[in-house]
Amino acid sequence: MFRLARYLKEFKLNVTVGPICKFTEAVFELIVPLVMAEIIDVGIKNGDTDYIWKHGITLVVLAVCGLTFALICQYMASVASQGVGTRLRDDLYKHINTLSYKELDRLGTAALVTRISNDVNQVQTAVAMLIRLVVRAPFLVIGATVMAFTISARLSLIFLGAMAAIVAVMYPIMRVTVKLFKQQQRSLDGISRITRENLSGVRVVRAFSRQEHETERFEQTAEEYRKFAVKAGRINALLNPAIFIAVNVAYLLIVWLGGGFVDGAVDGMTQGKVIALVNYMTQISLALVVVANLVTIFTKAAASAARINEIFDMQPSVVGAETSPKRDENAPAIEFDNVSFSYVGGENSLEKITFSLGRGETLGIIGGTGSGKSTLVNLLCRFYDCDSGAVKVNGADVRGYPTGELRRLIGIVPQKTELLSGTLRENMTLGRTDISDEQIQRALEIAQAKDFTDNLDGGLDARILQGGKNLSGGQKQRLTIARAVAQDPEILILDDSSSALDYATDANLRKALKTLPMTCVIVSQRANSIRHADKIIVLDDGEAVGIGTHAQLLKTCEVYHEICLTQYTEEELLEQENEGGADNG
């Protein structure tokens, strides 16, 4: 919590004025029992109506002044808490966007969403309570005790005994509930994860009639959250009864002993003073109830703050260089030099990959599921850093490029198509904001997308729903290809981005891409999509088992030959070998 206190610096006025107003309100509250004692001991005892009215008006003035200061404090607390929440949420979001894939994989989307929403809200609530009640509640407890000592030192010992008993109960409860609230927040991560999975994959769930199974999964996670919440609630529920038991015992002792002091005229005790002591005890009890609730609020906030700080403490494993590297114009466009890589806690996904690709050439990457195809292009884009070896672009190690410069050099169409809600133009200019409409139209033409984008209502201003839900799979793939082409990158990566296209559209797309002056990397499960590439890499369980042209690999690589046999007949492959991989179609 203390590490996040830096966000209060911008709201110094609110943090200062708010507690002062609450302090002033508390002072007025402490005066009220003394005025009441005077009314009882003088006005009522002597039947002095004017005295009662005069002091009654004083009570009303005290109440109005206290309300005014309370409203000012409320306003200050609201502005500060909302401001802190907004800035904390902004900084957290910015920091999350600096993290590399490695850190994002470890945290998970659900946990990040929970921390940027629910956890920040807990801290925001704590800030409001800090300004409104942290000063007022302790001051009322201490102030009421001091005022009670001015009335009767002996009876005031009851106050100290009651407070000691309450603190003895609060401390162990607070220690236990802190751990429970942390577990509760982790369970909330699970609820967020399952909810997100089911909402984003609702079509799959319904297609396989798995609604009941997914409902059971959600109920199990929600039940886990409920157990932690109920357990924490039960323990926390002991606070209020404990406080009221101590307070009621104190009431009994004050009235009993106070009545005896009045009868015996001990310490100048009067009926009004006994009532004043009871009122001060009431103020203390209410203040301690507030303190008990504050303990709950700050306990939750402390657990949430620890989770937020965990993200702030996490530094990106992939950091771009500050200056541009020296590029070698005669070097290959892409070069992998004995590259190996493994994900956290797993075996090597790539093992000693070595190849180079000249400028303007096309590289095809093929292999079975899980062979490391997407991992290879992720290393090229430097979404991850290789464990050993070097990945080079234009003769310079990718680790020597500033992140923005490397992203401008490489345009990637990811395996999973992602379109953002907004207009078609906004999606096309995602990589660069200086792209003209003519460039967008040219990119759409190359991506074979103009046949349907020209018919969209609004043209380039047509609305795209979140995730492109108003488009088919093939349309989304063509738009993501057009988006990458519109950036005019030096290297274009197509990561299995034509899987939803028919063969004719795929062939036209490859012909159009050949007209572009850029190096192209095509990852595909279709041999037909990469057979015309200048170089093909065949991956099997993270190893490059074959590198060469289509015709060469048919003769020398058994894995490639088996892949092609699933898509061509033996006669067609033999003909392609004899023709040197030429296109018959």
C-alpha positions, 0 to 999 in steps of 0.5 A: 500500500505504501508504495502506491502512496506516490499517487496521492502527491497530485492530490495534496490539497484533497489529502490535506483539506479532507482530513482537516474538515473531518477533524473539525467535524469530530471536534464539534461531535465531542462538544455535543455531550458537554452541551447535553450535560449542561442542559440536564444539570442546569436547564432541566434541573432548574426548569430554565426553559430559556437556558434549554432553548439557548443550548438547543440552538447551539446543538443545531449550529454544531450539527449544521457546521459538522454536516458542512465540513463532512460534505466538504471532506466527502467531495475531497475524498471522491475527487482524490480517490477517483483521480488515484484510481484513474492514474493507477489504472492508466499506469498499470495499463501502460506497464502491461503494454511494455511487458513481453510475451513471456511475462504476459504468458505467465500472468494470463489475460484473466489475472491482468483484467482482474488486477486492472479492474477489481484490484484497482477498485479496492485501492480506490476505495481505500483512498476514499476511506483514508481521507474520510475516516482514518483521521476521524475514527481514531480522533473520536476514540482518543478525543472521547477518552480524553474528554471522559477523563476531564469528567471522571478519571476513575470512570474513564478507566472503563474506556481504556479497558474496553478499548484494550479488549477490542484491540485484542480481538481485532489484531488476530482477526486482521492477520487471518483475513489478510491471507483469506482476501489474497486467496479470494482475489486469486479465485476471482482471477479464475472466475474471470478466466473461465468467463472470458473463455466461455464468452469468446468461445461461445460458438464452440461451446454451443457447437459441442453442446458443452454448456452444462460442462462449462456451467459446472466449471464456472460453479466450481470456481465460483464455489471456491471463491464463495468459500474464501469469501464466507470464511473471511466474512465469518471471521470478520463478523466477529468484530462487531459483536466483540465491539458491542459486547465490550461497549455494552459492558462498559455502558453497564459499568458507567451507569452502575458506578456513575449512579453510585458516584452521583448518590455519594457526590463522588468527584462532583459527579452529576446526572448530566455528566453520567449521560455525557460519559454514556454519549462518549462511550457511544461515540467510541463504540461507533468509531470502533465499528468504523475502525473494524470496517476500515480494517476489512477495507484496508486488508482487502486493499493491501492484498490488491496492492500487493497484486498490483505491485507484482505487475509493476515489479515485473520488468519486460524480458525483451527491451529494444535498443536505444539506437539503430544498429549498423545495417549491412546492405549486402547481408541476407535479409533474414539469418538464423545462426544456430538458434535454440529456444524454449518456453518457460518450464518446457523443452526446446521448441526450436533446436539449432536452427540455421538458415539465411534468406536473401533480400526479395526472396520468399521463404516457406515454413512447413511442418506438423502441428507443434513443430515450431513454425509460429515460434520461429516467426515470433523470434524473428519479430522478437516477441521472444528472445532466443536462448542461444544463437542469433536472429539477424535482420539485414545483418544486424541482431534483432536485439540491437534494434529499437522495438519501433524500428524493428516493427516497421521493418517487419509486417506480420499477419498472425495465425489468429486473425484479430480485428479491432472494433472501429472503421475499416480505415482505422484497422488498415492504419493500425501500424502507420497513421500516414497511410493514404486511402490509395495505399489502403485500396492497393493493399486491399487489392493485393490481399484479394479483399476489394471484391467485398470491401467495395460492397461494404456500406460506407467503404473505408468508413464501414464499421468493423465489430469487435474481433470482426464478428460481422465478417467471415473467416476468409474476409478477416484473413484477407483484411489482416493481410491487407493491413500488413501490406499497407505498412509497406514493410521490408519483410512480410510474414504470413503465419498460416494466414490463408487457411480460410481461403479457397485455393483460387484466392490463395493462388491469386494472393501469392501472385500479387505478393510476388509483385511487391519488392519485399522479402516474404515468409510464408508459414502454411500447412499447405504445400501448394502455398509454399511450393514456389518459394525460393527456400523451404524449411521443414520443421519436425519437433523443433528441428529443421529436418530439411532446407531447400526448394520444393523439388529438392525436398521431395527427393531429400526430405522424407518428412516433406515428402510425406506431408506432400503425399497427403495433398498430392498423388504420387504421380503429381509429386513425381511430375513436380520432381521432374519439372524442378518444382515448376507450377503446372497450374 
